[in-house]
Amino acid sequence: MEDSAFRSEAFGDIYFMPKEGEAESRYVFWEGNQLTHRLIQPEKETFQIAELGFGTGLNYFLTRALWREIPNPPNIHYVSIEKFPIPIGMVNRMQLEIQSVPTWEEELIKVYLPYLGKPSQKEIQLLSYQTDHPSSHHRFTLSLYLGDVISALAQVGGPIDAFYLDGFAPSKNPEMWSPSVFSELKRLSLAGTTFSTFTAAGFVKRGLEKEGFFVRKQKGFGRKREMLVGTFHG
């Protein structure tokens, strides 16, 4: 039911449905960027993922958990951008309802607590948090930028290896799907950079193609008929 959804008051849209969120995240973002293969046979010491829309942190927590299952992965630098941090009540609810992967450990809550439930200010805030791999020397580093997406992207350094485009539906949050955002994605990409997103909106496809991405539609998750994935060719 919709009433059980993790919902954003700022955008009138849902972050995810409790019984579907984990599977959708893995399908759309992990599998959409072919990350298992790319991390089992890494071509670099550090692999960079950039997410537009940190939200509840579900994509971050799931990606970290899947990375920890790989015996000897590269380091991960996970860059994420969020303008409207969730309230503390949603953090507590995540801890209760998401049991298959660790979420919101005490140390991370301490880092994020001063910002929870408060719209970001004009000045970009950068929060950093690290966790270690259980069987190797590698690390998973979160760099969370709080503020406007364009201002935050301007502070991000590339190249990014995989983009998670997860900024609510374009009709609900057009700022996250603007030509200026697509231009920043191009700046941060090299040949082979991938992206995936739940949306199949035509203007998103055209906007990314204009910036040098090869874009294709594939089957969406669950009731969603289609989604977009792609690779940057320059």
Backbone torsions as a table, in degrees:
resi	resn	phi	psi	omega
1	MET	NA	148.7	179.2
2	GLU	-59.8	-32.4	-177.3
3	ASP	-62.4	-22.0	-179.2
4	SER	-89.4	-0.9	-175.7
5	ALA	-70.8	153.3	168.3
6	PHE	-83.7	111.2	-167.0
7	ARG	-118.1	141.9	174.7
8	SER	-92.3	120.7	176.0
9	GLU	-70.3	-31.2	-177.7
10	ALA	-66.3	-33.5	-174.1
11	PHE	-115.2	-6.0	-179.0
12	GLY	61.4	32.8	-178.8
13	ASP	-135.3	165.3	-176.9
14	ILE	-98.9	145.9	170.9
15	TYR	-72.9	-50.3	176.2
16	PHE	-170.7	162.8	172.7
17	MET	-91.8	135.9	-173.6
18	PRO	-52.9	-40.9	-176.3
19	LYS	-86.8	-3.3	-176.8
20	GLU	-121.2	-19.6	-169.3
21	GLY	-59.3	-45.9	-177.3
22	GLU	-65.2	-46.0	-179.7
23	ALA	-65.3	-38.5	179.2
24	GLU	-65.9	-43.3	179.5
25	SER	-60.6	-45.3	-179.2
26	ARG	-64.4	-43.6	-177.7
27	TYR	-67.4	-49.4	-173.3
28	VAL	-73.1	-46.3	-170.4
29	PHE	-99.6	-46.8	179.5
30	TRP	-70.4	-57.1	-179.2
31	GLU	-70.2	-35.2	179.5
32	GLY	-60.3	-28.0	177.3
33	ASN	-101.8	7.0	177.4
34	GLN	53.3	47.2	-171.3
35	LEU	-76.5	-30.4	-179.4
36	THR	-57.3	-52.1	179.7
37	HIS	-62.1	-41.7	-174.7
38	ARG	-71.0	-26.6	-179.7
39	LEU	-93.8	-25.1	175.4
40	ILE	-71.6	-34.7	178.1
41	GLN	-121.1	69.4	-173.6
42	PRO	-69.6	146.2	177.5
43	GLU	-103.0	-0.6	-179.3
44	LYS	-150.4	162.7	-177.5
45	GLU	-71.5	-35.1	-179.6
46	THR	-128.2	128.8	-179.9
47	PHE	-107.0	127.3	-176.0
48	GLN	-105.1	126.5	174.3
49	ILE	-113.7	135.5	175.8
50	ALA	-122.3	128.7	-177.6
51	GLU	-116.5	129.8	174.5
52	LEU	-99.4	97.8	-179.0
53	GLY	113.5	85.7	-179.4
54	PHE	-69.4	-39.3	175.7
55	GLY	55.9	-124.9	179.9
56	THR	-79.3	-8.2	-176.5
57	GLY	86.8	3.7	-174.0
58	LEU	-57.6	-46.0	-179.3
59	ASN	-62.0	-40.4	177.9
60	TYR	-62.4	-50.3	-177.5
61	PHE	-63.0	-41.3	-178.7
62	LEU	-69.9	-42.3	177.8
63	THR	-60.8	-42.9	178.7
64	ARG	-62.4	-42.0	-179.5
65	ALA	-65.7	-41.5	179.0
66	LEU	-67.3	-38.6	176.4
67	TRP	-60.4	-39.5	-178.8
68	ARG	-67.1	-19.9	178.9
69	GLU	-81.2	-14.7	-179.9
70	ILE	-84.1	128.5	-172.1
71	PRO	-58.6	-44.5	-176.6
72	ASN	-142.3	70.3	-176.1
73	PRO	-81.9	171.7	170.5
74	PRO	-74.2	169.5	166.8
75	ASN	-62.6	149.8	173.4
76	ILE	-116.0	129.7	167.4
77	HIS	-109.2	110.5	-174.5
78	TYR	-105.1	107.2	-179.9
79	VAL	-97.3	131.5	179.1
80	SER	-139.2	153.2	-177.4
81	ILE	-127.1	134.8	-179.3
82	GLU	-147.1	131.2	178.7
83	LYS	-99.8	-26.4	-176.5
84	PHE	-127.4	84.0	179.6
85	PRO	-56.5	142.5	-178.8
86	ILE	-67.2	158.0	175.9
87	PRO	-74.6	159.7	-178.7
88	ILE	-60.4	-31.3	178.7
89	GLY	-60.9	-34.5	178.5
90	MET	-74.0	-32.6	173.5
91	VAL	-60.1	-47.5	179.9
92	ASN	-62.2	-39.2	179.3
93	ARG	-66.4	-38.7	176.2
94	MET	-58.0	-43.9	-179.0
95	GLN	-61.2	-34.8	-177.6
96	LEU	-80.1	-38.0	-169.9
97	GLU	-96.6	-22.4	178.9
98	ILE	-101.9	104.1	-173.6
99	GLN	-107.3	-17.7	-172.6
100	SER	-78.9	-23.4	177.4
101	VAL	-133.5	151.3	177.3
102	PRO	-66.1	135.4	175.6
103	THR	-134.4	145.9	169.5
104	TRP	48.8	59.9	172.9
105	GLU	-66.3	158.5	-172.6
106	GLU	-55.9	-39.6	-177.3
107	GLU	-64.5	-39.1	179.3
108	LEU	-70.4	-39.1	177.6
109	ILE	-58.8	-40.9	179.9
110	LYS	-60.5	-38.4	180.0
111	VAL	-67.4	-40.2	-172.4
112	TYR	-92.1	-18.4	-171.5
113	LEU	-52.6	-42.9	-178.6
114	PRO	-62.2	-15.1	-174.5
115	TYR	-109.7	-11.9	-174.3
116	LEU	-62.7	133.2	177.7
117	GLY	75.1	9.2	-177.7
118	LYS	-121.4	123.6	175.9
119	PRO	-56.9	139.5	-177.1
120	SER	-66.2	149.4	179.2
121	GLN	-83.7	176.2	-178.6
122	LYS	-63.3	-37.7	179.8
123	GLU	-77.7	128.9	-178.5
124	ILE	-68.8	132.1	174.0
125	GLN	-105.5	136.9	179.2
126	LEU	-117.2	120.3	177.0
127	LEU	-109.2	139.5	-179.6
128	SER	-125.2	144.3	-178.5
129	TYR	-154.5	136.3	-177.0
130	GLN	-125.5	145.9	170.2
131	THR	-134.4	154.9	-176.6
132	ASP	-99.6	153.1	173.3
133	HIS	-76.3	142.0	-174.8
134	PRO	-70.1	-22.1	-174.7
135	SER	-131.6	13.9	176.3
136	SER	-146.5	178.9	-178.1
137	HIS	-88.3	4.5	-173.4
138	HIS	-80.5	159.5	-176.8
139	ARG	-128.4	154.0	175.9
140	PHE	-115.3	111.8	-174.8
141	THR	-109.9	126.0	174.9
142	LEU	-98.7	126.2	169.7
143	SER	-116.4	107.9	-174.8
144	LEU	-108.3	114.3	179.1
145	TYR	-94.8	126.0	180.0
146	LEU	-106.4	117.7	179.2
147	GLY	147.4	-168.2	-178.6
148	ASP	-59.1	138.5	-173.1
149	VAL	-63.0	-42.1	-178.6
150	ILE	-68.3	-44.2	178.6
151	SER	-63.1	-38.7	179.2
152	ALA	-69.5	-45.9	179.7
153	LEU	-59.0	-34.0	179.5
154	ALA	-62.3	-21.8	-179.5
155	GLN	-94.9	-6.3	-177.9
156	VAL	-84.1	136.9	176.2
157	GLY	-100.6	141.9	179.3
158	GLY	-101.6	-170.4	-1.9
159	PRO	-81.9	148.0	173.5
160	ILE	-89.7	137.7	179.5
161	ASP	-89.9	-31.8	-178.9
162	ALA	-149.4	132.9	177.1
163	PHE	-105.2	134.7	167.2
164	TYR	-104.0	107.6	179.5
165	LEU	-95.7	98.0	-168.5
166	ASP	-133.9	47.7	-173.9
167	GLY	-98.3	46.9	-174.6
168	PHE	62.7	172.5	-178.9
169	ALA	-64.2	141.4	179.6
170	PRO	-53.4	-34.3	179.6
171	SER	-68.8	-24.5	-179.5
172	LYS	-91.5	-31.1	-173.2
173	ASN	-138.6	66.6	-174.8
174	PRO	-62.0	-26.2	-179.7
175	GLU	-57.7	-32.7	-176.6
176	MET	-79.8	-7.4	-175.3
177	TRP	-126.3	35.0	-174.9
178	SER	-90.7	161.3	175.0
179	PRO	-56.2	-32.4	178.5
180	SER	-65.8	-37.3	176.1
181	VAL	-65.6	-45.7	-179.9
182	PHE	-60.4	-37.5	178.1
183	SER	-64.5	-38.9	177.4
184	GLU	-67.1	-36.7	176.5
185	LEU	-60.6	-40.7	176.7
186	LYS	-60.8	-45.2	-179.4
187	ARG	-58.3	-34.5	-175.1
188	LEU	-90.0	2.2	-173.7
189	SER	-106.8	152.6	167.3
190	LEU	-123.1	167.7	177.0
191	ALA	-54.5	126.3	-178.8
192	GLY	102.4	-12.7	174.3
193	THR	-61.2	136.3	-179.0
194	THR	-113.7	163.4	170.3
195	PHE	-142.4	159.0	169.6
196	SER	-146.4	152.8	-179.7
197	THR	-157.7	150.2	179.4
198	PHE	-69.4	-24.0	-173.8
199	THR	-82.7	154.7	173.2
200	ALA	-125.3	21.3	-176.9
201	ALA	-57.5	135.2	-176.7
202	GLY	-60.7	-39.8	-177.5
203	PHE	-69.8	-27.8	175.0
204	VAL	-68.3	-45.9	177.6
205	LYS	-58.0	-47.8	-178.0
206	ARG	-67.0	-39.3	-179.4
207	GLY	-64.2	-40.2	178.8
208	LEU	-72.5	-37.1	176.6
209	GLU	-62.5	-38.7	179.7
210	LYS	-61.8	-29.6	-178.3
211	GLU	-92.3	7.3	173.0
212	GLY	104.0	10.8	176.8
213	PHE	-92.6	137.3	166.6
214	PHE	-84.1	121.1	-171.7
215	VAL	-119.7	136.6	174.8
216	ARG	-137.6	153.9	175.0
217	LYS	-91.1	144.0	171.5
218	GLN	-139.4	172.5	-178.2
219	LYS	-58.7	133.3	177.6
220	GLY	-80.7	179.0	-179.4
221	PHE	-87.0	136.1	174.2
222	GLY	58.4	-122.2	-176.5
223	ARG	-79.7	-8.6	179.7
224	LYS	-80.9	120.1	-171.6
225	ARG	-66.7	-42.5	-174.9
226	GLU	-140.8	158.9	173.2
227	MET	-144.5	170.7	-179.2
228	LEU	-113.1	140.1	170.0
229	VAL	-135.1	161.8	179.3
230	GLY	-174.0	173.1	-177.6
231	THR	-135.2	140.0	179.6
232	PHE	-82.8	131.6	177.3
233	HIS	-115.8	-11.7	179.0
234	GLY	83.6	NA	NA
